[in-house]
Amino acid sequence: MVSALEAKVLIEQGATLLDARGNQWFGLNRLSGSVSIRWQDFSPSNKVRKGTLLESDAVLNQKLRKLGISQERPVVVFANPPQGWGEEGRIVWMLRTLGHSQAVMVDGGYSALASLNLKAPEISQLGDFEIHRMPTWQIQKAALKAALDQPDLVLIDTRTPKEYAGATPYGEKRRGHVPGAISLHFQELLTPQGKLLPRDQIVAKLAELGITQASEVVAYCTGGIRSGWLTVVLADLGYQVQNYAGSMWEWSAGSPQEFPLTVQSQGLKATDMPQ
């Protein structure tokens, strides 16, 4: 996470600027030199696996290089935090997972950058990025299932409280949340203007939930977007955290006996387990 002013310095030094807000916004109020990027273009079309990354490094390399992403050039990603889903965090999480160590997202997003009158250069050539996957940034379904009983694991459901309690607005096969998960909607860490809360407030909020820097944190949501954002934020604050990108689309499609779900509101007794 960087401030808009820090992002401006990186951009003026040649960083690649990625607009993760979605194609519907890109043509209307495009920032000079920015390139549109969609998380969906790097994930399978299959609904169950839609939250995961494509398995082919060759395909991912080709897509990323086409956007001008290079090995040694920083990447600055922005979206629209007040109304978004954490798309900028998903893109940064993806790049970090694929081995790009200089990918950052902008605190405050588009609005914060637009006020600075940026003069970013247009990207006119292919990048040279080469994927080297970093397993520390993500966890797979089988590994999460095996880790559920570990005492140091803290599982965070970054969806809305209604989704945590059983709502299925985005095509999940079953309702509820992974047993033992705590509810922390990702936007609880943002101000109404889309800026990140001060560090001490975030640390205090996490401590109230029993989350410390000694915890082994795993975040999930519906398809790894909101949880990708939270993963980047917590990693930036020094926490040990992984994103379960498959999230509810994948987990809820599994056997209820192997991949159970609990239907309850946080702090209340479970009403239906497994789901």
ZAMARGU-4260 file (C-alpha; in steps of 0.2 Angstrom, whole numbers, plus 5000, padded with zeros to 4 digits):
<rodrens>
0) 5000/5000/5000 | 5007/5017/4995 | 5000/5035/4997 | 4994/5044/4981 | 5010/5055/4983
5) 5021/5040/4984 | 5012/5032/4969 | 5015/5049/4959 | 5034/5047/4962 | 5034/5029/4957
10) 5024/5033/4941 | 5036/5048/4937 | 5050/5036/4938 | 5043/5024/4925 | 5031/5013/4935
15) 5017/5004/4926 | 5000/5011/4930 | 4986/4999/4931 | 4967/5004/4932 | 4958/4989/4940
20) 4941/4998/4941 | 4934/4989/4926 | 4931/4993/4908 | 4915/5003/4911 | 4925/5016/4920
25) 4941/5016/4909 | 4935/5026/4895 | 4925/5039/4905 | 4939/5046/4916 | 4955/5038/4911
30) 4971/5043/4920 | 4985/5048/4908 | 4996/5033/4904 | 4985/5020/4914 | 4981/5003/4907
35) 4965/4994/4911 | 4966/4977/4919 | 4952/4965/4925 | 4955/4951/4937 | 4943/4940/4927
40) 4956/4939/4913 | 4968/4929/4923 | 4956/4916/4930 | 4947/4901/4923 | 4929/4904/4916
45) 4923/4889/4925 | 4912/4895/4940 | 4919/4883/4953 | 4937/4888/4949 | 4934/4906/4944
50) 4942/4913/4959 | 4958/4904/4956 | 4972/4909/4945 | 4975/4901/4928 | 4987/4887/4929
55) 4997/4890/4913 | 5012/4902/4917 | 5014/4904/4898 | 4997/4911/4896 | 4999/4922/4911
60) 5016/4928/4906 | 5008/4933/4889 | 4994/4942/4896 | 5005/4952/4909 | 5018/4956/4896
65) 5005/4963/4884 | 5000/4976/4898 | 5018/4982/4898 | 5022/4973/4915 | 5041/4971/4917
70) 5052/4962/4929 | 5061/4977/4936 | 5048/4990/4934 | 5036/4994/4949 | 5018/4992/4946
75) 5005/5004/4953 | 4987/4998/4954 | 4972/5008/4958 | 4953/5006/4958 | 4938/5014/4967
80) 4938/5009/4985 | 4922/5017/4991 | 4912/5007/4978 | 4923/4993/4973 | 4926/4975/4978
85) 4945/4977/4982 | 4950/4974/4964 | 4966/4983/4966 | 4971/4972/4980 | 4967/4956/4970
90) 4978/4962/4956 | 4992/4966/4968 | 4990/4950/4977 | 4990/4941/4960 | 5006/4950/4955
95) 5015/4946/4971 | 5009/4928/4970 | 5017/4927/4953 | 5033/4934/4959 | 5032/4953/4956
100) 5040/4960/4971 | 5036/4979/4967 | 5017/4978/4964 | 5008/4991/4976 | 4990/4998/4977
105) 4986/5016/4980 | 4977/5021/4996 | 4962/5031/4991 | 4962/5024/4973 | 4956/5034/4958
110) 4950/5049/4968 | 4967/5052/4977 | 4977/5050/4961 | 4965/5061/4950 | 4969/5076/4961
115) 4987/5075/4958 | 4987/5079/4939 | 4997/5064/4934 | 5008/5064/4919 | 5012/5046/4917
120) 5020/5040/4900 | 5010/5029/4889 | 5016/5011/4888 | 5021/5007/4870 | 5030/4991/4871
125) 5028/4973/4878 | 5035/4969/4896 | 5047/4956/4900 | 5039/4949/4916 | 5043/4931/4920
130) 5032/4921/4932 | 5040/4914/4948 | 5026/4908/4959 | 5027/4912/4977 | 5017/4900/4988
135) 5018/4910/5003 | 5004/4922/4996 | 4991/4909/4994 | 4983/4893/5001 | 4974/4879/4991
140) 4958/4871/4996 | 4966/4854/5002 | 4979/4863/5012 | 4966/4874/5020 | 4955/4859/5024
145) 4970/4851/5033 | 4974/4866/5043 | 4957/4870/5050 | 4961/4862/5067 | 4978/4870/5069
150) 4978/4881/5085 | 4987/4896/5077 | 4976/4897/5062 | 4964/4912/5061 | 4952/4911/5046
155) 4944/4928/5041 | 4928/4929/5030 | 4929/4945/5022 | 4912/4945/5015 | 4897/4955/5022
160) 4889/4949/5038 | 4874/4943/5028 | 4884/4932/5017 | 4894/4926/5032 | 4877/4921/5040
165) 4870/4912/5025 | 4866/4923/5011 | 4871/4917/4994 | 4870/4932/4982 | 4884/4927/4970
170) 4880/4909/4965 | 4888/4899/4979 | 4882/4881/4979 | 4879/4881/4997 | 4877/4894/5011
175) 4886/4898/5026 | 4904/4900/5031 | 4919/4889/5034 | 4919/4882/5052 | 4929/4893/5064
180) 4930/4908/5053 | 4927/4925/5060 | 4918/4939/5051 | 4928/4955/5045 | 4920/4963/5030
185) 4935/4971/5021 | 4927/4988/5020 | 4928/4989/5039 | 4946/4994/5037 | 4941/5009/5026
190) 4935/5026/5029 | 4919/5032/5020 | 4931/5041/5008 | 4940/5024/5003 | 4956/5028/5013
195) 4963/5015/5024 | 4961/5017/5043 | 4976/5022/5053 | 4988/5008/5057 | 4984/5008/5076
200) 4966/5007/5073 | 4968/4992/5061 | 4979/4984/5073 | 4967/4987/5088 | 4952/4980/5078
205) 4962/4964/5073 | 4967/4962/5091 | 4949/4963/5097 | 4946/4948/5085 | 4961/4938/5092
210) 4973/4942/5077 | 4991/4946/5081 | 5007/4945/5071 | 5010/4928/5078 | 4994/4921/5070
215) 4993/4911/5054 | 4980/4921/5045 | 4970/4914/5030 | 4957/4926/5021 | 4943/4921/5010
220) 4927/4928/5002 | 4917/4923/4987 | 4930/4922/4974 | 4946/4928/4981 | 4944/4947/4977
225) 4939/4955/4994 | 4951/4943/5003 | 4965/4947/4991 | 4963/4965/4996 | 4964/4961/5014
230) 4978/4949/5012 | 4988/4963/5004 | 4984/4975/5018 | 4988/4963/5032 | 5004/4958/5023
235) 5009/4976/5022 | 5006/4978/5041 | 5018/4964/5045 | 5005/4950/5047 | 5007/4932/5041
240) 4993/4930/5029 | 4987/4920/5014 | 4973/4921/5002 | 4962/4907/4998 | 4958/4912/4981
245) 4946/4898/4977 | 4935/4904/4991 | 4916/4900/4993 | 4914/4897/4974 | 4926/4882/4976
250) 4923/4877/4994 | 4904/4877/4993 | 4905/4866/4977 | 4914/4852/4987 | 4906/4838/4997
255) 4897/4844/5013 | 4906/4831/5023 | 4923/4835/5017 | 4921/4854/5015 | 4908/4859/5028
260) 4899/4876/5031 | 4891/4883/5046 | 4876/4894/5045 | 4876/4907/5060 | 4879/4925/5064
265) 4895/4929/5072 | 4894/4926/5091 | 4878/4915/5089 | 4876/4896/5090 | 4877/4887/5074
270) 4860/4882/5067 | 4865/4870/5053 | 4881/4861/5052 | 4888/4854/5040 | 4880/4863/5025
</rodrens>
